[in-house]
Amino acid sequence: MKRLLETQQTRARKEFNALGRAEKNGITDTELVQEMTADMANPDSAASIMEAAAAVMYMRGVKGGETPITDATNRCLARKRKEEKADLVANPA
């Protein structure tokens, strides 16, 4: 059977669906984090636990309507535009 190309959108949808299945079946965030770290290079390290916890927290936020990367990018771009505009005013060509 031919396997279809998996896109970023497809993977994101799979993650949202998995999070929903976990919620419906009473799987806690702690259980998810513990299971996720099992696949990492150093499963017992604080870094692995923090990485897995951050991923769960991020996906919950996005599922709830948050867009933290978009918000941060927009603020950075607005700041850059403001700085560039100030540079043009201070140093006209």
C-alpha atoms as one frame of an Amber mdcrd trajectory, in Angstrom:
protein
   0.000   0.000   0.000   1.294   3.433  -0.925   1.945   5.733   2.040   0.806
   9.315   1.587   3.203  12.166   2.218   2.832  13.409   5.765   2.767  17.200
   5.952   3.349  19.511   8.908  -0.390  20.108   9.042  -1.053  16.371   9.112
   1.423  15.867  11.944  -0.036  18.781  13.923  -3.524  17.345  13.478  -2.280
  13.959  14.698  -0.803  15.603  17.798  -4.038  17.499  18.539  -6.035  14.299
  18.095  -3.667  12.397  20.379  -3.983  15.092  23.031  -7.768  14.845  22.772
  -7.640  11.044  23.078  -5.425  11.366  26.151  -7.881  13.806  27.751 -10.878
  11.583  26.969  -9.139   8.554  28.459  -7.921  10.211  31.639  -4.232  10.154
  30.731  -2.500  12.839  32.780   0.148  15.240  31.594   2.580  13.484  33.936
   1.901  10.174  32.206   2.363  11.769  28.793   5.656  13.371  29.829   6.963
  10.119  31.297   6.046   8.224  28.137   7.528  10.897  25.865  10.861  10.909
  27.708  11.166   7.149  27.203  11.951   7.869  23.527  14.626  10.480  24.283
  18.399   9.977  24.386  18.618  10.595  28.144  15.134   9.768  29.478  15.916
  10.426  33.142  17.475  13.849  32.661  15.836  17.067  33.761  16.323  18.422
  30.237  14.281  15.571  28.731  11.509  16.029  31.278  11.444  19.794  30.650
  11.379  19.292  26.874   8.485  16.841  27.042   6.551  19.006  29.512   7.069
  22.102  27.358   5.759  20.235  24.299   2.605  19.168  26.134   2.043  22.670
  27.539   2.618  24.243  24.107   0.184  21.913  22.341  -2.450  22.524  25.030
  -2.025  26.264  24.555  -2.286  26.067  20.768  -5.296  23.790  21.064  -6.843
  26.416  23.318  -6.341  29.135  20.722  -2.983  30.579  21.747  -0.422  31.494
  19.085   2.759  32.226  21.061   5.227  31.990  18.161   3.062  34.185  15.925
   2.636  36.736  18.718   6.377  36.846  19.428   7.243  37.087  15.718   4.813
  39.947  15.206   6.305  41.863  18.155   9.864  41.298  16.879   8.939  42.469
  13.381   7.145  45.543  14.725  10.209  46.398  16.845  12.542  45.937  13.841
  10.365  48.165  11.658  10.300  50.823  14.385  14.107  50.666  14.757  14.621
  50.846  10.986  12.287  53.825  10.763  14.162  55.572  13.612  17.479  54.878
  11.832  16.134  56.424   8.618  14.991  59.522  10.492  18.310  59.842  12.354
  20.451  59.071   9.302  18.697  60.271   6.137  20.349  59.100   2.934
